[in-house]
């Protein structure tokens, strides 16, 4: 577990969109212990609805989701928030080829993270993107 760094990220809100095919709780808890305020959402549609109420500092989203996939949801997010305004990190176990990295860029994601990923590396990516946004 990381040392509790609450406040080091200003308790920035992260929307974590995960389809629950495997438990997202390890990643969620690690992010929380690293000082992020994490809202777990089950689908892209839930993410878009939540964004109408609360603006997160970053969206962390699996590519493989029920309904709209992560690429499609990222495209929808870009209609609402500009590329610089809201960082989006897509995560995938199966979409590993160059074509998918290109697709992630085309829909406006800042990163495509290949899973499994070391949790401290994931926190580093999120911290980097939220810090860059805050500047």
HELIX and SHEET records of a PDB file:
HELIX    1   1 UNK A   25  UNK A   33  1                                   9    
HELIX    2   2 UNK A   44  UNK A   51  1                                   8    
HELIX    3   3 UNK A   70  UNK A   80  1                                  11    
HELIX    4   4 UNK A   98  UNK A  107  1                                  10    
HELIX    5   5 UNK A  119  UNK A  134  1                                  16    
SHEET    1   A 5 UNK A  37  UNK A  41  0                                        
SHEET    2   A 5 UNK A  13  UNK A  17  1                                        
SHEET    3   A 5 UNK A  58  UNK A  62  1                                        
SHEET    4   A 5 UNK A  87  UNK A  92  1                                        
SHEET    5   A 5 UNK A 111  UNK A 114  1                                        
END                                                                             
